[in-house]
Amino acid sequence: MSDRELRAPDTDQTQLSLFQSSPSPLPLSAYLASALTGLNEQERENIFSISELISEICSKQDIALFEPRKSTDPVLHSNVLSSDVYTNDKSHVLESDLLIHLCHHPSTGSGEELEFARSALLPIILVAPDKVKVSRMVLGIPSLLMEVNYRSFDDLQSKLENVLFDIRPLLEERKLSFTNYKVNVVGQKILEIRQTQNLTRAEVAKASHKMTERRIAEIESKSDLESNPSLVELREIATILKTTVSEIVEPNFVQQVYIQLKAWTEGREAARTTVSEDDHKKLLRALLHRIADNIK
């Protein structure tokens, strides 16, 4: 056999590139919110059928779907404590990259889940039959909302597949950018300041009259993304601990204060920081008070 017979024919490089493997998609997760309490048997069967279909659609697009009905269903898991239902479901919402809400029946529980999603900047897909009128309260959520109104299961499958395909780049971008929030900066700082002042969680809760000891423990022990304290909560804690929100949320707060103090004693202007002028004055006062308190 000649060399000419052994040589492979020339192949267009552009055509070859079409068959090269592409990078695997970033694994994503979604939370399925729906009414579960107070449904009759037929309504439950319908919700479960839709849930199974959505789970299949998500699976085909490398999205792991969490379904509360499989762990905290009020009928099948009635032994689960209410406090555990709240904690577990909230945790799963905040750990997800997307919330899919079934708008078929009014539900206080799924309303809570929608608020968790909104406060965490989680994209929301509203799924509803064409004939169902969705609450204006839900439609008015100031978040990234997408609506999927369907006539049949086939229609639902087609429309949801398209929406998931279209928003995937956005979900991946959010997942990557929110990775930094999966550490506990805020909670650890609150714990550190509280212990420095020899205060217990119970004492902080008692001084607050608004926050519970359980909520304070959650903020101190969980990641910033999972505990997701509100600005009102942070201000309340900062007031009780005689500090500022800046000290609580700024990772390199101590370093910034020392830079400011060093510049002040040397009679020069410090480099620009993320701490506002008003907070800067409060921080200096707080620091001087702490120094005075430690002088024997």
N, C-alpha and C positions, 0 to 999 in steps of 0.2 A: 504494500500500500504506500503511495507517495505522500510526501509532506503536504502537497496540495490537498489531497483527500482528507488528511487528518485535521487541517486547519478549519476552525469554526467560522461560519459566515459572519461578516461584519454586522454588528447590531447597533441600531440607533441608541445613543446614550440617554436621550430623553425618554424613549420608551422603556429602557431598563429602569430608570429612576421611579417610574410609576409602580413598579413591583417591589421596590425596596420597602422594608418594614418601617413604620412610623413609630415614634415614641408612644409608650402606653399612656392612656389618659390618667390624670390625677384622680385617685379614688375619692368619690364624693358620698355624702350621706344626706338623707332627707327625713323629715318628720311628718307623719300623717296625722293631722288633727281632724277630729270629727266628733259628732254627738255620740255618746254611748249610754248615758243615763236616761232612763225614762222612755226608751224605745220599746215598741211591741215586737213580737217575734218576727213578723214580716219585715219591719223596718230594719231590724238587726241583720237579717239575712241579706237585705239589699245593700246595706253599708258594708258588710263583710265581702260580698261579691265584688263591689267596686274597689274595696281595699286590695283584694287579691289581684285584680286586673292592674291596678296602679303599681303594685309591687312587681309584677311581671314586666311592665313597661320600664320601670326604673332599673331593674336588674339588667335588662338588655342594654342599658346605657351606662352601665358601671356605676350605678347609684344605689347604695344600700339604704333600704327604706325601713325606718323604725315605726312599728304599729303598736300603739299603746294597748289596743284590745288584746294583744297577746301576753301582756304582763300585768295590766291594771284594769281589766274589764270589770265593771261593777257587778256583773252577774257571776262570771267565772272566777274572779279573784276578789270576792267580797271580804276576805280576811285581811287584805292589805290595808294598813292604817292610812287614814286620810292624809296625815302629814307626810307619809312615805310616797303616796301617789303624787302629791305636790312636788316634793323634792326630786323624785326620780324623773317625772315627766318634764319638769323645768330643766333639769340637767341634760336630758336628751335633746330638748329643743335647742339649747345653747351650744351643744356640741355638733349640731347639724349644720349643713351648708345651705339648706333650703327647707321651707315649710310648705306643705301642700295641705290646704284646708278644704274639707268637704262641707259645702254650704247647704246640705240637704235639709237639716233640722236645726232649730235654734239650740245653742248649747253654751252654758256659762263656762264650762271647763275649756272648751276649745277657744272661747273668747280670751281666757287667761293665756292660753298658748300663743294666740295671735299677738298679745301684748308683749310676751317674752320675746317673740320674733322681732317685733318692731323696735324694741329697746336695744336689741343686739344687731340691728341693721341687717336682718336676715331677709332675703328675697322671699316673697309669698306668692303662691299660685292658688287662686280661688277656683274650685271645681264645683259646678252646679248644673243641673238639668236646665234646658232652655226655659221651661215653664216656672221655675223657682225664682222668686224675687229675693235677691240677696239684700240683707240689711244695709242701710246707708252708713251705719256706724262701721261696718266691716269695709265697705267700699271706700270709706273716707279715711282709712288708715294712712298716715303720711309715711309711706314706705314704698319700696319697689313692688308693685302689685301687677300680677298678670291674671287675666280671667280666661277660664276654659269653660264655655257653655256648650253642652252637647245634647244631641237628640237621641243617640243610641250608644251602646258600648263600643261599637266600631268607630263611631264618630269621636268618642272620648279618646280612644286609643290613638287615632290619627292626630288629633289636635294636641294631646299631651306630649306625644313623641316629638312633634314639631317644636313645641315650646321648650322642652328640655334640651333639644339639640341647639336651639338658638341661644339659650342663656348659659350654656355650659362654660364658654370662655369667661363670662362674668363670675360664675360660681367658683371657678378655679382661681381667678385673680383674687377674689375675696378670701378664699381659703388660705392662700399664700400670704396675703397681707395681714391676716388676723392671727397668724402663727405666734407673733410676739405677745399676744394677749393670753396665751396659754400658760403663762407663768404667774406666780403670785407676788406681785410687787406691792399693790395697795394693801392687801391683807397683812402681809408680813410687816409693813411699816406701821400699821395700826397696832398690831400685836406688840411690836417693839416699844412704841411710845406708851402704850397702856401699861406694860410691865415695868417700864422705867418709872412710871408714876405710882406703882404698886396698887393699881386698880384691877379689880376682877371684872369679868364680863357682866356679872350680875349688877355690880355697882354702876357700870356704864349704862346698862339698860335702865336701871332705876333712875339715874340722873336724866335720861332721855325722855322717858314717859311715852316715847313714840316707837322706839326700836326694841325688839325682843332680844333676850340673851341668845336665843337660837340663831337669829339673823346675824348677830355680831360674830358668832362662832363660824357661821357659813362664810362670811366675808374674810375672816382671818385665815381660814383653812383651805379654801378653794382657790382655783386660778381666777385671775381677773375676768376672764371671759365667762367662766361659769357662775361666779357670784354676781358679776355685773352690777355693782352698787350704783345707785342713782346719785346725781349731784346733791339732791336734798339730803340723802343719807350721809354722804361724805361731809357736808357742811355741819350736820348734826353731830357727827362723831368728832370733827375737828374742834367744834365749840366746846364739847365736854372735855376733850384732851388738851384744851388751851393751845391749839396750834392752828395751822391753816390747811386748806385743801391742797395747796402747792406742796407742802411738806409730805403729805400723804401720797400724792400721785407722782411726784417727781423722783425718778430712780436715783439720780445723782444730786439730790437736794443738799446733803451735807457739804459736798465738794463745792457746790455753787455758793453756799453761804460763806464758807471759808475764803473763797476767791473774793467775794464782796468785802469781807472784813479785812483781808490782807490789803486790798486796793485802798480801802478807807484809811487804814493806819499809815499807809505809805503816801497818802495824799494824791492819789491818781484815780482816774476813772477806770472801773472794771470793764472787762469785755462784756458784750451784750449777752444776756441769759434769757431763758424762757420764763423766768419769774417776773411778774409785773412789779412796778414801782411800789404800789400799795402793799402787795404781799411781801415785798422785800422789807419794808419798814416793820410790818407785823412780825416777820421772821426774826429780825434783829432784836426786837423787844422780847420775843419769846426766848431767844437764845440767851440774852442777858439775864432774864429772870431765872433760867435754869442754872446759869453759872452762879448767880447769887444764892440760889437754894442749896447749892452743893458746897458753899463756903461754910466751913465749920466755925 
